[in-house]
Amino acid sequence: MSTIQQILKDARAHMDKAIDSVKHEFASVRSSKATTAMLDTVRVEIYGTQMMLNQVANVAAPEPRLLTVTPFDKSQIKAIEKAIREAELGLDPVTQGAMIRVPLPQMNEERRRDLVKIVHKFAEEGRIGIRHWRTEARERLKKMDGVSEDDVKHAEKDLQKIHDEYIGKIDALMKAKEHEIMEV
């Protein structure tokens, strides 16, 4: 049987995971130079299974505006190239022999705005996750036996404070990433 403190602690732990997920997604959005983390969100369908790109290929950033992807299985090069193209990162990969070159487009104003939209989408996904865990915790609080209505009401207020704190963290992360992208 869960206690109020345990339910709030669980909600906070899940919300921490949502924040970590948003940070991870933000790392995949390009700011000024190429990083291998930019392709961390790319999933490739290989052998009928969705796999992370780094599980099926080696990703490197040999130059500030270029990523290279070397598949472990050369027969999967087309699937990997397609996955990078369809990942909504605004990248246009080109196959060269046994390697995929991913040149990063010049960061013009329009491109920066597009990246900010992507960051906003990731932030909203994080907010949705946090709201989900608030709802989940609220349901668990309401189902508790042997707890007064007042205690549940106080716990719901505490839960709302936790929710607001985590939404604020996501907003702060989003603003920082937005600033980083728009900086010339």
N, C-alpha and C positions, 0 to 999 in steps of 0.2 A: 504494500500500500504506500502510495506516494504522499509526501507531506507538501505543504504549500511551498516551503523553501526548496524542496527537491524539484518541483514543477518549474519554479522560477529559474533555478540553476540549469535545468535541462533546456529551457527556452533560451537562456543566455548562451549556452554552449552551441546550440543550433544557429543562433544569430551570429555568433563568432565565425562559424563555418560559412555563412552567407557572406560575411565581410571578406574572409579569405578568398572565396570564390570570385568576388568582385575585383579584388586586388589582382588575382591571377588573370582574369579577363582583361583588366586594364593594361597589364604588362604586355598583352598580345597586341595592343594598339600602338602603332608607331608614333613616335614623337619626332625626333630629329635624325636618329641614325638607326641602322639595322641592328636588331638583336634576335637571337635564335628564339627567344620567348614569343616573338611576334607570331610564330606558327604553332604555338602550344595548343591553341584551341582547334586546330584543324584535325578533323576525323576522316579517316580513309576507309572505304569499304573494300576489304580484302578477304577473299575466300568466304564471302557471305557474312563477314563479321565487321562491325565498326571498331576501328582501332585508332589510337592516337598516332599522329604522324611520327613522333619520336620513337615509337615502337616498331616502325616499319622502314625508317630511313634515318640517316645521319644528317643533321641540319647544322650548317656553319655560316658565319658572317665574315667572309674574307675581306670585304671592303665596307665602308660606311653606308653605301647605298645598294648593296647586293647581298642576297642570301643564296646559298647553294644547298640543294637537297640531293643526297646520294642514297637511293633505295638499297636496302639489303638484298632484295629480290628484284633483279633488273626487269623481270617480266611484269612488274607492277607499276612501272614508271608512268603509264598513261593514267591509271587510277589515281595515283598520287598527284599528278599534274592537275587532273580534273578536280580533285578535292581542294587543292589550294585555290584554284580559280573560283570555285563555288562557295568558298568560306566567308564571303562578304567582307573581305579585308581590302578590296580594291587592288589586288595584286594580279599581275599577268605573267604567270610562269612560262618559261620556254625550255623545252627539252634539248639538250646538247649531248648526244652520245648516251652515256650511262648516268648523266647528271641532269638535274633540273636547275636552271638559273632563274632566280626570282629577283629581277631588278625592281628597286623601289622607285615609284614615280616621284617626280619633283613635287615638293610640297607647295602648291599654290594655295591661294585663299579658299577656293572652292573645295580642294582636297582636304584642307584643314577643317572646314565646316562639315564635310562628310564624316571625318574621323570623330568630330565632336558628337555627331548624331549617333555614331556607333557606341561611343562612351556613354551617352545618355541611355541608350537601349540596355547596355550592360548594367548600368546603375539601377534602372527600373526593374530588371530581373532580380537584382539583389534586394530591392525594396519589397518586391512580391514575396521573395523567400522569407524575409523578416516578418511581413504581415501574416504569412502562412503559419509561422511558428508562434506568433502571438495568438492567432485563432486556435491553434492546436492546444496551447497551454490554457487558454480561456475555457475550452471544452473540458479539459481535464480537471480544472478547478471546479466547474459546475457539477461534475460527476462525483466529487468527493463526498464521502459519508462522514458523519460525525463532526462536521465543521460548520460553525455558525455562518449565517448569511452575511453578517458584518465582516467576518474574517475573509470571506470570499470577495466581498466588495473591496476591502483594503488590498487584497492580493491582486485584484484586477487593476487597481490604480497603480500598484508597483509594477505590474506587467506593462502597463501603458507607458510608464516612465522609462522602462528598459527599452521598449519598442522605439520611443521617441529618440532615445540616446543613440540607438543603432542606425536609425534613419538619418540622424545628424552626421554620424560617421561616414555613411555612404555619400551624403551630399558633400561633405568636406573632401573626400577622396575624388569625387567627380569634379569638383571645382579645381582642385590641384591638377588633375590630369588635363582638364580643359585648358587651363592656363599654360601647361607644358606644351600642348599641341599648338595653341595659337601663337606662342612665342616664336618670333622669326629669328 
